Amino acid sequence: METQRSSFSGKIGFVLACAGSAVGLGNIWRFPYLAAKYGGGIFLLVYLILAITFGFALMVCEIAIGRKTGLSAIGAFKTLDKRFTLVGYLGAIVPMIILPYYCVIGGWVIKYLFGFISGQGTKIAGDSYFGNYIGDASEPFVWFFIFLALTAVIVMLGVQKGIEKVSKIMMPVLVILIVFIATYTIITMDGALGGVVYYFKPDFSKFSIMTVVAAMGQLFYSMSLAMGIMITFGSYMKKDVSIEKSVRHIEIFDTGIAFLAGLMIIPAVFAFSNGDEAALAQKGAGLMFETLPKVFETMPGGSVIGAVFFIMVFFAALTSSISLTETVVSVLQDKLKLKRYSACVSVLILSLILGTLSVFGYSIWSSFKILGLQFLDFFDFISNNILMPVGAFLTCVMVGYFIKPVSIIEEVELNGKFKEKKLFSVMVRYIAPLCLMVILISSVLDVFGVIKI
Ligand code: PHE
């Protein structure tokens, strides 16, 4: 039986709901460490170019597909072209791979949050604190489990709306705080300006295909693309809301916060490492957790600021993990006809298993590597650099050559002119599929060590 689909109240409601899913650890934790690793300014430039061309086209596609069919990913692809149903399933697997390790990092955030609340700021700012913490064989598991269970319970009880309300109030505060921390660092710390230059000035000698691979993966991740989420959101969107304008706003939100997070973290790393660029490139997933506590330590009232900061990051992460869980749960409900409760429990158990690998990949199983990667990095790689590009490629092929761009354009034009129509068509037909192919091939060859890029 068809049930009435609920819909967002209007443009603001739609943009904010998408932003709740899009803005999360991807912006605050992942973007800055990738920017640091892949050459600063050049990464930023490549990312921005991709966001306004490729990211724009793909997000328009997904939202329009959702609104046109009124269905979530699997059903939507099936309705548009049966041969592409697989893309819907592919999209459904991705959040199941991301969710577990997302909760591992969410667990790190809770740990830091309580650390600052209980006045351990100085200890946390210590040099080897983060490394020792994730190398511990028990505590990170507990926090990971708490974050995961919290997400599952919220989805099970269907109280996401309440959380989203809180997070909507938190988001502007988070932005103000990020701006404040960035300004404080740049003004008061010696050497931070070097980091600003590193972040803004593209050094073309640092460009490689890997810069594009990393930026593209980050784009998918950060904007919650290529995994059916935006299709689902689109299916709830009213016909009188402009898709083009909404996408622009979501992009500005999402990219703006990522940009500011980079500005908050990279100059600080620079100041602490005395401008050593090589140190920047080596830092990985721990960058935010190692650098920010040091900044808070130098601030008057730093413990309080640290606590407030991590509370807000926690909420941003929670709304994203909720949307990841919600996607998987709704697929299980639709396809396996599971009850909501059983679907939530299944996701919980599966995430527990996969997440445990990621947690212990830093401690007791640290010698175990897949393709030379630790579990967490492996899950990150497989979803962002393989599955999402494959999904995006097939989406572009379907829209570009089977259902044709015009079918998407028509949907967008239900509310007036589609200004970037040309850009959109050229992107989905030619540039995006080509780039995606190159990227896929290079990242596979790279990880198998065939080429070093
Ligand atoms: N976009 C979220 C972030 O930046 C992560 C996420 C990915 C959320 C996919 C939902 C789906 O943190």
Residues whose N, C-alpha, C, O or C-beta is under 5 A from the ligand:
A	BS01	LIG	S21 A22 V23 G24 L25 G26 N27 Y221 S222 M223 S224 S320 S323 L324
